Amino acid sequence: MRRVVITGLGAVSPIGGTVPETWASVLAGKTGTAPITNFDAAGWKVQIAAEVKDFDHRGLLDRRDLKRMDRFTQFGVVAAHEAVVDAGLDPETPLGERAGVYVGSGIGGINEIEQGSITVAEKGPRGLSPFFIPRCLANLSAGFIAIRHGIQGPSLAISTACAVGNHSIGEAWRLIASNGADIVVAGGAEAPIVPVSIAGFSVMRALSTRNDAAESASRPFDATRDGFVMGEGAGILILESLAHAQARGARIYAEVIGYSLTTDAHHITAPPPRHGGAARCMRAALMTAGISPAAVGYINAHGTSTPANDLSEAQAISDVFGDAASGLFVSSTKSMTGHLLGAAGGLEAVLTTKALHHQVIPPTPTLQTVQPEIAALGLALPSAAQEAGVDVALSNAFGFGGTNASLVFRRWGAAG
């Protein structure tokens, strides 16, 4: 198998319109949750979300593009452009037949679906825009990215709920490792902050109702957490074979060394006790990486801030890492970005890569009182960014339907 490295990063997030802006916010422990402005949520049980503020498409999208693209597609296209440029590639030069794009979404163009349904009900079918279907489809972010960058190799838009980003990156890793492509644009994009999705997750009692304390509403591992905060945005990586990256003199951030995916086969929304599916997933990812649990220095947890997920994930980490769990750095960047659903894994892979590159552990700044059952596991849960010499990191993503995905990254230049 060929070695696969990360050479470019792109992001649009609730705490920054670019990777540098987002990373600066992470270091400062800045959170992106605030009252919803995408629609009028006055009087709703849930009135808060982590929105992308003042989205700037940086002149990359013209009026015609904006008519054809749902918000999630716009996020993906802009983040992909940043990643391509960051990788030292010419965004105007087609990447060609040996390049692929694996960018998925958990929900796709849900805003267009909602608004289109209203239009049909009020005006009949003739009221719909001819761009309705292209704006809805979950693969259109990948499609537009391929068109813009002349990507003529494999294209895949995975839709596995909140595990989309990790699955996209992991499958891109497999593709390159098996010589199916030399370079892949991979990650996720999502724009779910619309009435029907907020209402849908609200009636499931999955969302935080801490409307009067929005900035600290997403509080993974905290004893008082009451649900996740919905976010939006995109996280994109440029993955390349090591040989391809070195041949063009690319700067390398990190190496992807392991990946696994499992299914709980337990419940459509709830994790099993001690999250056995997640434990199996992490063990298998470490096995593909050829490393022991003791080699991992940091885990960017799925850490949604829901009562069920955080405890079961922490217990799964304890079960997998055993004695090595004591003092193991674990944080959830969702405390700052909110939960980007299908874009979460992509953005968290970007932040995990930055953590390794800069040797800084991202914080969980909203964590005030660790749930006693989690505290008893002995994990290191920093509430402020912390410098640390970490060579290997793992990033988890789990989704409704019981789907799990774990990625393992190694700092470039680390022994191994």
N, C-alpha and C positions, 0 to 999 in steps of 0.2 A: 504493500500500500504506500501511496505517495504522502509525504508530509504536507499539511495544510496550514497556512499562516493567515493572519489578519493584517491587511495593509491599509485599510481605509475605514473611517467611521463617519456616520451621518445621523443626525437626530433632529426631530421637532418635538418638543416636550412642553408640559405645563410649567416647567421651571427654566426654560430657555429655548430660543429658536434655533440654536446650533449646538454642536457638541461642546465647544469651549464655554458657551453661556450655561449650558446644562451642568457641566462639570464644576464650574465655579459655584453654582447654586448648591450642588451636593456638598462641596467642601465647607460651605457656609451653613449647611443644615437648613437651607431655605425650603419651605413647602409651597406647593402650588394650589392648594385647595382654597376655594373662595365661593361666595354665592354665585349661583348659575346665572350667566348672562346670555347663553345661546337661545334661551326661551324664558318666558315668564313663569317662574316656579313659585310665585307668592302663594302661600296657603298650602303648599304641598308638604307632605311628611318629610320628603328629602328635598332640600333647597340648595345643596352644595355639590360641587364637583371640582375636578382638577382640569380646567380648560386650558387650551393653548391660547395665550393672551396675544392680541394684536398680531395675528399670524401674518408674517411677511414672506411672500413667495419669492422675494429677492429678484424680481423681474424675470423669473423663469417661466411664468405662465401668462399668456396673453388672454384677451377677452374670449377668444374661441376656446382655448383650453379650459377656462373656468366654466364655460357652458357645458363642456363635455365631461368634466370630472367632478365627482362627489368630493367632499372635504377629505375623506380618508385617502383618496387617490392623490389629491394635492399634497398631503403630508408625505406620502411615500415617494413621490417624484422629487420633491424638494430635498428630502433626507438622502435619497439615492444620489442626487447630484453632488451634495456635500461630500458623501463618502467617495465617489469617483474622483473628485478633485483632491480630496485628502490623500488618496492612494497614489497621487502623482500621475493620474491618467488624464488624457485630454478628453473633456466631455463632448467635444465635437468630432472625435475620431471613433468610428464604429468599432465595437469590441469584437464583433465577428462570430464565426461559427463555433469557436472553442470557448465561448462565454455563455453563461446561463444567468437566469434571474429566478430566485426562489423567494418571493415576497407574498405573504398571505394576510388574511384578515379573519377575525372571528365572526364578524357580523356583516362586513361589507357596507354597501350604501344604504344603511338603514334610514337615514334622513330622507333620501330620495324615495324609498319605499313608503315611508309614512306620508310624505307630502303627496306622492302620486296617488295613494289610496284616497286621500282627501279630495284631490282634484277630480278623480273618476266619479266619486260619490256626488260631487257638486256640479260637475260640468259634463260628465260622460267621457267616453274614451277619446274623443277628439280633442279634449283639453290637455292631453298628455304631450310632453315634449318628445321629439324623436330621439332625444338623448337619454330618455328615461332608463332603458335597459342598460346601456353602457355605464351609466352612473351607478347602477345598482350592483353590478356583478363584482364579486369579491376578488376576481382575478385581474381586474382592470388596472390596479396599481402596478402589478407586475407587467401587464401589457403595455402600459404607457412608458414604463421604465425601459422596456425592451426596445420600443420604437425610438425613444430619445437617444439611446446609447448604442443602437445598432447591434443588439444582442440576438444572435441567430441560433444559439444552442438551446439546451433544455430550458423550459419555462414551467414553473410549478407554483400554484397558489394553494397552499395547504390551509384548511379550515378546521382546526381542532381546538376551538374555544380559546382559552387563555394560554394554551401551550403552543400556539401557532408559531411564535417567533423562534422558540427553541427547536421545534420540529423543522422549521425552514432552514435554520442554520445547520442543524445536525444532518439533514438530508443533503444539503449542499456540500458539507464536509465529506459525506460518503461519495457523492458524485465525483468530486475532485480527486479524492483518495483512490478511486477505482479508474481514474483516467478518462472519465466521461466529460470532463471540461477542465480548462486551465484556470478559469476565474469565474466566480459567481457573486452576483449581488444578492444578498440574503437578509431577511428580517421580517418585519411586520408593520402594518399600518392600520389605524383604527380611528373612527370619529363617531362614537356612540352616544354622545351627550345630546340626546333629543328626547322629547316627552315620552314616547312609547317605551324606550329602553330604560329610562330612569324609573318610569312607572312599573315596568315589568320586574326589574330587580328589586324595586321597593316592596312590591307585594310578596316577594319571596323572603322578605326580611333580611336581604343580603347586604343592604347599604347602611352606612352610618347615618344616623339622624341627628348628629351633633351639630345642628345648624348654628348654634350660638358660639361654637368654638371651632370654626371651620379649619383654621390653620393646623390644629392638632387633632383633627377628626380621624385621620388615618394613623393609627397607633399600633402597628404590629407588635405582638408579644406582650402588650400591656394588659394588666389585669382588668382595665376598664374599657377595652376595645368593644365596639358594638357593630362592626360591619365595615365593608370596604368603601372607598371613595372612588367613584368612576372617573377615569382619566381619558385622555385622547392624545394622539400624536403618532410618531413613527420612530423606529430604530433600525438602522441599516448598517451591515458590515460588508466590506469587500474581502472575500476569501480567495486565496490563490494557492496553487501548488507552490511549494518552496522553490522549486527549480524555476518556475515562471517568474516569481517575484525577484529572485536573485538575478536572473538574466536581464531584467530591466532596471536593476539597481534600486528596487523599491525599499522604502523604510518599513520595517516590520514591527508591529506592536506586540504581538503574542502569537502563540500557536494553539490551534484546536487539537487536543490530543485524545479526547474521549467523548462519547455520546451514547445515550441509550433512551429507549422509550418503552413504557409498559402501560398496562391497563388495570385498573382496580377490580373490575367486574364485581362491583359492590353496590353502587347507588348512583343515580344520575347526577346528583349534586353534592352529596356528602362524602368525605373521605372515610375510609375504614379506620377502625381503632389503631392507633400508633402508625397510621398510614403505611401499611405494608407494601402497597403498590409503589409509593415513593421510595421506600427503603430498597426494594428490588431494583428500581430504576437507578438509584445512586450507586448501588453495588455494581451493577452491570456497566455503568459509565466508567467507574474506576477500573473495572476489569479491561474494558476496551483501551483505556489509557495505559494499562500496564503498570499502575502505581498502587501503593497501599493507602489506606485512609490517612495514615500519619503524614503523608506527603502534602495533603491539602491544608492550606493555611487560612483560607477564607471561603465562605459560602454566601452568595447573594441568594437569600431564601425567596421562595414564592411569597411568603409572608403577607397575606392579603389584608390582615386586620380583622378577619372574621374569627369568632370564638372557636369554631371547629378546626379550621385550617392550621392556625399558628401552633396550637398545642400538638396536634398530630404530626405536623412537619418537624417540630423540634424533637419530638419523641423518635421519629424515624431517623433523624440525624444522629441522635444518641445511640440508637440501635446499630446503625451502620458503622459509626466511628468509634464506638466503644471507649476505651481509655483515651483515645486521641480526641474525643469530644471535649474533654476538659480544657478550657481556655481557647477552644477553636473560635475564631472570629466568625460571627454570623450577624448579618444585618439585612434589612429589607428596604430597598430604595423606594418601594411603594409608599413609604411613610412620607416621602417628599413629592413624588410624581403622581400619586394616586395609582389606581389599577387601570392600565391601558388595554386590558383585555387581550385581543390578538396582537397588539403591538408591545405588550409588556415584556415578553422574552427578548425581542429585538433590542429594545432600549436597555434592558438590564444586562444584555451581553455587551453592549457598548460601554456601560458603566463598569462592568466587571473587568473589561479589557483596560479601561483607563485606570482602574484600581491597581492592576498588576504593573502597568507601564510606569505609573507614578509612585508605586509602593505606598499607597494610602488606602485605608479601609473606609468605605463609605459608612456614614452613621445611620442610626434610626433615631433622629432627633426628637421625635414625639414620644419616645418611650420614657415614661415616668416611673411606673411601678411594675416591675416584671411579674407576670403571673407566677405565683409560688410554684406550681407544678413545672413550669418552664425553668424557673430559677434553679430548681433542684437538680437540673441536668448538667449544670456547670459550664454552659456555653458562654463565651465572651460576647456580649451584646452592647457594643459601643453606642453611646448617644451623641457623640461628637466624632468628626473625622479624626482618624488616628494613623500616624505613620507606622508602618510595620513591614518587615522584610518577608514578603510572601511571594513564593515562586509559582504556586499552583492554586487555582480557584475553581470552584464549582458553582454553577448557576442552575436553579430549579425553576420549573414551570409546570403547573398542573391545571387541568381544565375540567369543566363539567363533562359528564359522560365517563369520568374516571380515567382520563388520559393524562399521562405523565411524561416529562422529558427532562433529562439532565445533560448539561454540557460541561466539559472539563477543559480549562484553558491553562496554558503554561506561559509564564513571562518569557519574552524572547531574550535569549542570553543565559537563561537559567540552565543548570546542568540537567541532562536527561536525554 
